């Protein structure tokens, strides 16, 4: 079956018989669709989250991260060498005054960091672009099997990667979920699409597993031969909801990192988070279950700073969640008896917007809660958030009350110093 390939695809095509590392449209498109996420450590996000997130460990400033991202895209599109990227990286480090990371004070250290950023993004982008080609429905009809190809030009080949060379399995075999290359830093293995005649009926390799304990004490079980953080298929998660990735990752991040991530994503996430929350709320209201929890936003960086400077409070994480029981449980029933207090279904739908863009953020000196106030109408909607609320062994920041209160009452509470203004 003929394939309609562009000139760049012809230079490196899905069959896997073109020039390795030749730039092509899918690779560049993958790098362009990534969103800039500030992170403190390289493993603040793992596996499929990298399909939508561009990150450089320790690069917390949005303008610095944007410039590095743009340079990576530029190099990929033009097929420029590592040498060109090193020069650009050196200039960006000076421009933004980026210091304090390991190696920042030496030419050799900056050279090493530039090489890691360049190679990691180019190889992951290459693999993701190849995944887009390999999963094209037309190609899958004629070449539904994938072959693992070890790159013999690497200076220090991994023995297990060499043993996987020539492995042929169907494209949807579970083996590829964790062994789709690259399988670690510096890995240059790749996949080629092949015809069914190349499959000889051999089972997927099984070399056992090993455990890796990360800096937070979480134990990860990984296939032998696959580095920590590389047990996924680059490009396979591009179509997934970015909110689902944030829900999976944000709860595990330190509060300053989570807050910075959410701030960076705010313009893009707002509509998606709102739509998903409405879907979640509708499900909650239509079913009898009461134990579910959903993330509806995050404490922003200025609020975190205010809490630290004025109250010596440092939440473990930044996300703000709500329990289903608050919407359907005894508290809601109690407020419904006071018809002016209870939130309507339409008002419950506004939770992400209230957390993201409140009219006021207050600190309750009695309870130690943070209060989000939306004064669009009178009475105002008031949400109280408790820090480090334990839920199934995980600590989060939980909305523990939500009801309406008159604007004048809130003003009196501020005047009486029961509430302190944060925003």
C-alpha positions in Angstrom: 0.0 0.0 0.0 1.6 3.4 -1.0 2.3 6.0 1.6 1.9 9.7 1.2 5.1 10.9 2.6 6.4 14.5 2.8 10.0 15.3 1.7 11.1 15.3 5.4 9.4 12.0 5.9 11.2 10.5 2.9 14.4 11.6 4.5 13.4 9.5 7.5 10.4 7.4 7.0 8.2 5.2 9.1 9.5 2.0 7.7 12.8 2.7 9.5 15.2 2.6 6.6 16.1 6.3 6.5 18.9 8.3 8.1 18.9 8.2 11.9 18.3 11.5 13.7 17.3 13.3 10.4 14.7 15.9 11.5 11.2 15.3 10.3 7.8 17.0 10.7 6.3 14.8 13.4 9.4 15.3 15.6 9.2 19.1 15.3 5.4 19.1 15.9 5.8 17.0 19.0 8.3 19.5 20.5 6.2 22.5 19.5 3.0 21.2 21.3 4.8 20.9 24.6 3.9 23.3 27.4 6.6 25.0 29.5 6.6 23.7 33.1 9.0 25.0 35.8 10.5 22.2 37.8 13.1 21.8 40.5 14.2 18.3 39.7 14.4 16.2 36.5 12.0 13.6 38.0 9.3 16.1 39.3 7.3 14.7 36.4 7.8 11.2 34.9 7.0 9.0 31.9 3.9 10.1 29.8 3.8 13.6 31.4 6.8 14.5 29.3 4.7 14.2 26.2 3.0 17.5 27.0 5.5 19.1 29.3 8.8 20.8 28.4 11.1 21.1 31.4 14.7 21.7 32.3 15.5 20.7 35.9 16.0 23.8 38.1 14.7 26.3 35.4 11.9 27.9 37.4 11.7 31.3 35.5 9.1 31.3 32.7 11.1 33.5 30.3 14.3 31.3 30.7 12.3 28.1 30.1 10.5 29.6 27.1 13.8 30.7 25.5 15.4 27.2 26.0 12.3 25.6 24.6 12.3 27.8 21.5 16.0 27.0 20.9 15.3 23.3 21.1 12.5 23.7 18.5 14.7 25.8 16.3 17.5 23.2 16.4 15.2 20.4 15.6 13.5 22.2 12.7 16.8 23.2 11.2 18.6 20.0 11.9 21.4 21.9 13.7 24.2 20.2 15.6 24.8 20.0 19.3 27.5 22.7 18.7 24.9 25.3 17.7 22.8 24.5 20.7 25.7 24.8 23.1 26.5 28.3 21.9 22.8 29.3 22.2 22.6 27.7 25.7 25.7 29.6 26.8 24.1 32.9 25.7 20.8 32.1 27.4 22.5 31.2 30.7 24.2 34.6 30.7 21.1 36.5 29.5 19.0 35.2 32.3 21.7 35.0 35.0 20.9 31.4 35.6 23.2 30.2 38.3 23.4 27.7 41.2 22.9 24.5 39.4 25.6 21.8 39.3 28.3 22.9 36.8 26.9 26.4 36.2 30.2 28.0 37.2 32.4 26.1 34.7 32.5 25.8 30.9 32.7 22.0 31.2 29.6 21.9 33.4 27.6 24.1 31.1 28.7 22.1 28.2 27.6 18.9 29.9 24.2 20.4 30.8 23.6 21.7 27.2 24.4 18.2 25.9 21.9 16.5 28.3 19.1 19.0 27.4 19.8 18.7 23.6 20.2 14.9 23.5 17.3 14.1 25.8 14.8 16.4 23.9 16.0 15.4 20.4 15.9 11.7 21.1 12.5 11.8 22.9 11.2 14.0 20.2 12.6 11.6 17.5 10.9 8.7 19.3 7.6 10.5 19.6 7.6 11.5 16.0 8.4 8.0 15.0 5.5 6.8 17.2 3.1 9.1 15.3 4.4 7.6 12.0 4.3 4.0 13.2 0.7 4.2 14.5 -0.6 5.7 11.3 -3.7 3.5 10.5 -2.6 3.0 6.8 0.8 1.9 7.8 -0.5 -0.5 10.5 -2.5 -2.3 7.9 0.5 -3.3 5.9 3.2 -3.3 8.7 1.5 -4.1 12.0 4.7 -5.5 13.6 7.6 -3.5 15.2 11.2 -4.5 15.3 13.6 -3.3 18.0 16.8 -2.1 16.5 19.9 -1.5 18.6 22.3 1.3 17.5 25.7 -0.2 17.3 27.5 3.2 17.1 27.1 4.0 20.9 30.4 4.0 22.8 29.0 1.9 25.7 26.2 -0.4 24.6 23.9 -1.8 27.2 24.0 -5.6 27.0 20.2 -6.0 27.4 19.5 -3.5 24.7 21.8 -5.5 22.5 19.9 -8.7 23.4 16.6 -7.1 22.3 18.0 -6.2 18.9 15.9 -7.9 16.2 12.9 -8.6 18.6 9.7 -8.5 16.5 6.3 -8.1 18.2 2.9 -6.8 17.2 2.6 -3.0 17.7 0.1 -3.4 20.6 2.2 -6.0 22.6 2.5 -4.9 26.2 6.3 -5.2 25.9 6.4 -1.9 24.0 4.6 0.0 26.8 7.8 -0.1 28.9 10.5 -1.0 26.3 9.7 1.5 23.5 13.1 3.2 23.0 14.8 5.3 24.1 15.1 3.2 27.3 17.4 5.6 29.2 19.7 8.6 29.0 22.0 8.2 25.9 20.0 5.3 24.4 19.8 5.5 20.6 17.8 2.4 19.9 14.8 2.7 17.6 11.8 0.9 16.2 11.1 -0.1 12.6 7.7 -1.1 11.2 7.8 -4.6 9.5 5.5 -7.0 7.8 3.9 -9.9 9.5 6.2 -12.3 7.8 9.1 -11.1 10.0 7.3 -12.3 13.2 8.5 -15.8 14.1 6.2 -16.4 17.0 8.8 -15.7 19.7 7.5 -14.3 23.1 8.5 -10.9 24.4 11.8 -10.8 26.3 11.4 -11.1 30.0 14.6 -10.1 31.9 13.0 -9.5 35.3 12.6 -6.3 37.2 14.5 -4.1 39.7 13.4 -1.5 42.2 14.3 2.1 42.3 13.6 4.3 45.4 13.2 7.9 44.4 14.2 11.0 46.6 10.7 11.0 48.1 10.9 7.4 49.2 8.5 6.1 46.6 9.6 2.7 45.3 9.3 2.1 41.5 9.4 -1.4 40.0 11.0 -1.3 36.5 12.1 -3.8 33.8 15.8 -4.6 33.9 17.5 -2.7 31.1 15.2 0.3 31.3 16.3 3.4 33.2 14.2 5.1 35.9 11.8 7.5 34.2 12.1 5.9 30.7 9.5 3.1 31.0 7.0 4.6 28.6 6.3 5.2 24.9 7.2 8.8 24.0 4.4 10.4 22.1 1.7 7.9 23.2 0.2 10.3 25.7 0.0 13.4 23.6 -3.8 13.0 23.1 -4.5 12.5 26.8 -6.0 15.2 28.9 -3.3 17.3 30.4 -5.4 17.8 33.4 -5.3 14.0 34.1 -1.5 14.2 34.0 -1.6 17.1 36.5 -4.0 15.2 38.7 -1.5 12.3 38.7 1.6 14.3 39.3 0.7 17.5 41.1 -0.2 15.8 44.4 3.3 14.4 44.6 5.2 17.6 44.1 6.5 20.1 46.7 4.1 23.1 47.0 6.3 25.7 45.4 6.9 23.5 42.3 3.2 22.6 42.0 2.2 26.2 42.4 4.6 27.3 39.7 3.5 24.6 37.4 -0.2 25.5 37.7 0.6 29.2 37.2 2.5 28.3 34.0 -0.5 26.2 32.8 -3.2 28.6 33.9 -4.0 30.2 30.5 -4.2 26.7 28.9 -5.7 24.7 31.7 -8.6 27.0 32.7 -11.2 25.9 30.2 -10.2 22.2 30.2 -10.2 22.1 34.0 -13.6 23.8 34.2 -15.1 21.4 31.6 -13.7 18.3 33.4 -14.9 19.5 36.8 -18.5 20.0 35.4 -18.4 16.4 34.1 -17.1 15.1 37.5 -19.8 17.1 39.4 -22.5 15.7 37.1 -21.3 12.2 37.8 -21.2 12.8 41.6 -24.7 14.2 41.6 -26.1 11.4 39.5 -24.7 8.5 41.6 -24.9 7.4 45.2 -21.1 7.0 45.9 -19.7 9.6 48.3 -16.0 8.8 48.8 -14.5 10.4 45.6 -12.1 13.4 45.6 -11.3 15.8 42.7 -8.6 18.5 42.3 -10.1 21.8 41.4 -7.1 24.1 41.5 -4.0 25.1 43.3 -2.7 27.6 45.9 -0.8 30.3 43.9 2.8 31.3 44.5 2.0 34.7 46.2 -0.3 33.0 48.7 2.3 30.4 49.5 4.9 33.1 50.0 2.5 35.1 52.3 1.7 32.0 54.4 5.4 31.2 54.8 6.5 34.8 55.6 3.5 35.7 57.9 2.4 32.5 59.5 5.4 30.1 59.0 3.0 27.7 57.3 4.4 25.6 54.4 1.8 23.2 52.9 3.2 20.0 51.6 1.6 20.4 48.2 -0.1 23.1 46.2 -3.3 21.4 44.9 -6.7 22.2 46.3 -9.2 19.3 46.3 -12.8 18.7 47.3 -14.6 15.7 48.7 -17.8 14.5 47.2 -19.3 14.3 50.6 -19.1 18.1 51.0 -21.4 18.5 48.1 -23.8 15.8 49.0 -23.2 15.1 52.7 -24.5 16.5 56.0 -22.9 19.9 55.6 -24.6 20.6 52.4 -27.9 19.4 53.8 -27.4 21.8 56.8 -26.8 24.7 54.5 -29.7 23.8 52.3 -32.0 24.2 55.3 -30.8 27.8 55.3 -31.8 28.6 51.7 -29.5 31.6 51.5 -26.4 29.7 52.6 -26.4 26.7 50.3 -24.5 26.7 47.0 -26.6 25.8 43.9 -25.5 23.3 41.3 -24.5 26.2 39.1 -22.4 27.7 41.9 -20.7 24.4 42.6 -19.8 24.4 38.9 -17.7 27.6 39.5 -15.2 26.0 41.9 -12.2 26.0 39.6 -12.9 29.7 38.6 -13.3 30.7 42.3 -10.0 29.1 43.3 -8.2 30.5 40.2 -9.6 34.0 40.2 -11.1 34.9 43.6 -12.0 38.4 44.6 -10.4 37.9 47.9 -8.1 35.4 49.6 -8.2 35.6 53.4 -6.6 33.9 56.3 -8.9 32.7 59.1 -6.9 33.4 62.4 -9.1 31.0 64.3 -8.9 27.9 62.2 -5.7 28.5 60.2 -7.7 27.9 57.0 -7.3 29.9 53.8 -10.6 31.4 52.5 -11.4 32.1 48.9 -14.2 34.6 48.3 -16.1 35.3 45.1 -18.2 38.5 45.5 -19.9 38.5 42.2 -23.2 38.5 44.0 -24.3 39.3 47.6 -24.1 37.0 49.5 -20.6 36.0 48.4 -19.4 32.4 47.9 -16.9 31.5 50.5 -14.6 28.4 50.4 -12.4 27.4 53.4 -9.3 25.3 52.6 -7.5 23.2 55.2 -3.8 22.5 54.7 -2.3 19.0 54.7 -5.6 17.2 55.0 -5.0 13.5 55.2 -7.0 11.4 52.7 -6.1 7.7 52.2 -2.5 8.2 53.4 -2.0 11.2 51.1 -1.9 14.8 52.3 -3.7 17.4 50.2 -5.3 20.8 50.8 -9.0 20.2 51.1 -12.0 22.5 50.8 -13.7 21.7 54.1 -16.6 24.2 53.9 -18.4 26.0 51.1 -21.4 28.3 51.6 -22.6 31.8 51.0 -22.1 34.7 53.4 -23.0 38.4 53.1 -20.3 40.7 51.9 -20.9 42.9 55.0 -20.3 40.0 57.4 -17.0 39.2 55.7 -16.0 42.9 55.9 -16.8 42.9 59.6 -14.7 39.8 60.1 -11.8 41.5 58.4 -12.3 44.7 60.5 -12.4 42.6 63.7 -9.1 40.9 62.6 -10.7 37.4 62.5 -9.8 37.3 58.9 -6.5 38.7 57.5 -6.2 39.8 53.9 -3.8 37.8 51.7 -5.1 39.2 48.5 
